[in-house]
Amino acid sequence: MENVIEMKDVCKGYMLGEEKVPILKNIDFKVKKGEFVAILGPSGSGKTTLMNIIGCMDEWDSGEYYLNGRPIHETEEKILNEVRNREIGFIFQNYQLIPTYNVLQNIIMPLLTRGIDHKEAAQMSMETIELLGLSHRLGHKPSELSGGQKQRVSIARALVSQPAILLADEPTGALDSTSGKEVLKLFQKLNDMGNTIVMITHDLNVAKSAKRVVRIVDGILSEENEALEA
């Protein structure tokens, strides 16, 4: 099966005074189409930096990164904007919904930014909206929704462009236990439907909902079984 994500020897550091502090160390990471992978790591481990690179939101110092076969390390910034919009569906801990927009307006926004007519975008979104159980909430603003409903809107917005990957950053972090479990079950359902999911988390119980877990500690990535044996 083809790789949606392939990183080869990716390194990144930050300057602290006159000294360069390594954040990511020789990262080799592959995600095949249809996988559900959790990247598990504590605060300061490098997982957020890795997520930003996967999401084409940050540069790195050396190494190669291919997303859906495209060499991101050779891609110009103006093209990366299109890659982010078409190839990656972002799901954030704090939802990042536009408060003045209703549910439908928030969901179809990625389609509108691609120049698709509003009516056509709304029609294209209906299958996703129904899948996420949001049909009865289309006219509601985010302030009128529960945390779990807000995250469903965020997931629907990520899905609507049919991206190569769903990239979820601590997707249950702002939710209560019940809503968090519902969101994780939803991810499992979406993965069973063929969606490729990469989830960033610090919580082992959340990570266990994925089909594969990799750990990142002090900028070094290892498979879960390797990390447990170490």
C-alpha positions in Angstrom: 0.0 0.0 0.0 1.3 3.5 -0.9 2.7 5.9 1.7 0.7 9.1 2.2 3.4 10.4 4.5 7.1 9.6 4.2 9.8 11.4 6.1 13.5 10.6 5.7 16.1 11.8 8.3 14.2 15.0 9.2 16.0 17.2 11.6 15.1 20.5 13.2 16.5 22.8 15.9 16.0 26.2 17.3 18.6 28.8 18.1 19.0 29.5 21.8 21.4 32.4 22.1 24.4 31.3 20.0 23.7 27.6 20.5 21.4 25.4 18.3 19.1 23.2 20.4 17.9 20.1 18.5 14.1 19.5 18.6 13.7 16.7 16.1 16.5 14.2 15.6 16.7 12.1 12.4 13.0 11.5 12.1 12.0 8.5 9.8 8.3 8.2 9.7 5.9 6.6 7.2 2.1 6.5 7.2 0.3 4.2 4.7 -3.0 5.1 3.1 -5.8 4.1 5.4 -3.8 4.0 8.6 -4.8 5.5 11.9 -1.6 6.5 13.7 -1.2 8.2 17.0 2.0 10.2 17.8 2.3 10.0 21.6 4.6 12.3 23.6 4.8 14.5 26.6 5.1 18.3 26.6 8.4 19.4 25.1 9.0 16.1 23.3 8.9 17.6 19.8 5.4 16.3 18.8 4.0 19.8 18.1 7.0 20.6 15.9 6.5 17.3 14.1 2.8 18.0 13.6 3.6 21.4 12.2 6.0 19.9 9.7 3.5 17.2 8.7 0.9 19.9 8.2 3.3 21.9 6.0 3.1 24.8 8.5 6.8 24.8 9.5 10.2 24.4 7.9 12.9 22.0 9.0 16.7 22.0 8.7 17.5 18.8 6.8 15.9 15.7 5.5 13.1 14.8 3.0 9.3 14.9 3.4 6.9 13.5 0.8 3.1 14.0 1.2 1.0 11.9 -1.1 4.1 11.5 -3.3 4.8 15.3 -3.5 8.3 16.3 -2.3 7.3 19.0 0.2 11.0 19.8 0.8 11.2 21.0 -2.8 7.8 22.8 -2.9 7.4 26.6 -3.0 5.5 28.3 -0.2 2.7 29.6 -2.6 2.1 26.0 -3.7 2.1 24.8 0.0 -1.0 26.9 0.7 -2.9 24.9 -1.9 -1.4 21.6 -0.5 -2.6 22.5 3.0 -6.1 23.3 1.7 -6.5 20.3 -0.5 -4.4 17.5 1.1 -4.6 18.1 4.8 -7.7 18.3 7.0 -6.8 20.0 10.3 -8.7 19.2 13.5 -7.7 21.3 16.5 -8.1 21.0 20.3 -9.8 24.4 20.5 -11.9 23.8 17.3 -10.9 27.1 15.6 -14.4 27.7 14.4 -15.4 31.2 13.3 -17.7 32.4 16.0 -19.8 34.6 13.7 -20.4 31.8 11.2 -23.1 29.1 11.6 -22.3 25.4 11.4 -22.9 25.2 7.6 -20.7 28.3 6.9 -17.9 26.9 9.1 -18.0 23.5 7.4 -18.0 24.7 3.7 -15.3 27.3 4.3 -12.5 25.1 2.8 -14.5 24.7 -0.4 -15.3 28.4 -0.7 -11.6 29.2 -0.4 -11.0 27.0 -3.5 -13.5 29.2 -5.4 -16.4 26.9 -5.4 -19.8 28.5 -5.5 -21.7 28.7 -2.1 -24.7 26.7 -3.3 -22.5 24.0 -4.9 -20.3 23.9 -1.8 -23.3 23.4 0.4 -24.5 20.5 -1.8 -21.1 18.9 -1.8 -21.0 19.1 2.0 -24.3 17.4 2.8 -23.0 13.8 2.9 -20.3 14.8 5.3 -22.8 16.9 7.4 -25.2 13.9 7.6 -22.3 11.5 8.5 -21.3 13.7 11.4 -24.9 14.0 12.6 -25.1 17.8 12.2 -28.0 18.2 9.8 -30.3 19.6 12.6 -27.6 22.2 13.7 -26.7 23.9 10.4 -28.0 27.3 11.4 -26.5 27.3 14.9 -23.4 29.4 15.8 -20.5 27.8 17.8 -21.7 29.5 21.0 -24.9 27.4 20.8 -23.1 24.1 20.6 -21.6 21.7 23.1 -17.9 20.9 23.1 -18.6 17.6 21.4 -20.7 19.2 18.7 -18.0 21.9 18.1 -15.5 19.1 17.5 -17.9 17.4 15.1 -18.1 20.6 13.1 -14.3 20.8 13.2 -14.1 17.2 11.9 -16.7 17.9 9.2 -14.8 20.9 8.0 -11.6 18.8 7.8 -13.4 16.0 5.9 -15.3 18.1 3.4 -12.3 18.6 1.0 -11.6 14.8 1.0 -8.0 15.4 2.1 -5.2 12.8 1.9 -4.9 12.9 5.7 -6.8 14.1 8.7 -4.3 15.7 11.1 -5.8 15.9 14.6 -4.0 17.9 17.4 -5.1 16.7 20.9 -8.7 16.4 19.5 -10.2 15.4 22.9 -8.2 17.8 25.0 -11.0 20.3 25.6 -13.8 17.7 26.0 -15.3 15.9 28.9 -14.7 12.1 29.1 -18.0 11.1 27.5 -17.6 13.5 24.5 -14.0 12.5 24.2 -14.9 8.9 23.8 -17.5 9.7 21.2 -15.0 11.7 19.2 -12.5 8.8 19.3 -15.2 6.4 18.2 -16.0 8.7 15.3 -12.3 8.7 14.3 -12.4 4.9 14.3 -15.5 5.0 12.1 -13.9 7.4 9.7 -10.8 5.3 9.5 -12.9 2.2 8.9 -14.3 4.1 5.9 -10.8 4.5 4.5 -9.7 7.9 5.9 -6.0 8.2 6.8 -5.7 9.8 10.3 -2.6 11.1 12.2 -3.5 12.1 15.8 -1.1 14.0 18.1 -1.7 13.3 21.8 0.0 13.2 25.2 -2.6 10.8 26.6 -1.8 7.0 26.3 -5.5 6.2 26.7 -6.4 8.4 23.7 -3.5 7.0 21.7 -4.7 3.5 22.2 -7.8 4.3 20.1 -5.5 4.4 17.1 -4.4 1.2 15.2 -0.7 2.1 15.5 1.1 4.2 18.1 4.5 5.9 17.8 6.2 7.6 20.6 8.3 10.8 20.5 10.6 11.6 23.4 13.3 14.2 23.3 12.9 14.6 19.6 13.4 10.9 18.8 10.6 8.9 17.2 10.1 5.2 17.9 7.4 2.6 17.4 5.4 1.8 20.5 6.7 -1.8 20.8 10.3 -0.5 20.5 9.7 2.2 23.1 8.2 -0.3 25.5 11.2 -2.6 25.1 13.7 0.2 25.7 
